[in-house]
Amino acid sequence: MEWKYFVEKTSLIDSRPEHIFTVLKELSQWNQWTKSIIAISFLKNDRFKTGAKIEVLQPKLLPAIWTITEISENKSMVWEKKSIGLKMTANHFIQDSGEGSIVKLQIIYQGFLAMLFYRLTSSLTDTYLTMEIAGLKKKCEEPD
């Protein structure tokens, strides 16, 4: 049996899913609206698409290479990072609520080292997801 450990944040954002998705897919701009990111860049001159590899630099963490594994335009994107004994998945979900959008950010830890990494990093992950969802909300609710 494989264990999964989750950290997630949800927020109602007063913006259309299309606008939120546009902000999310501009990966190189994330550091302008969240302090949880120093920089995000595509490897090998890649672009926003399934299979693209991105390098993510965050405070207090080693550089990490993530792969975009799923994109559903204006609804979701999923990234994965794999290493021996651990797979981390970052989900970004957007749902139209009729009065804005419900956004859910989620990090999932899986694998035989998942519990160890969850215990070591879940507090920092929780802090970073809080920064990210608050920054995304502020950015998406700014007047044009």
Secondary structure, DSSP 4 states (H G I P E B T S, - for coil): ---EEEEEEEEEESS-HHHHHHHHH-GGGGGGT-TT-SEEEESTT--SSTT-EEEEE-TTS--EEEEEEEEETTTEEEEEEEETTEEEEEEEEEEE-SSSEEEEEEEEEESTTHHHHHHHHHHHHHHHHHHHHHHHHHHHHS--
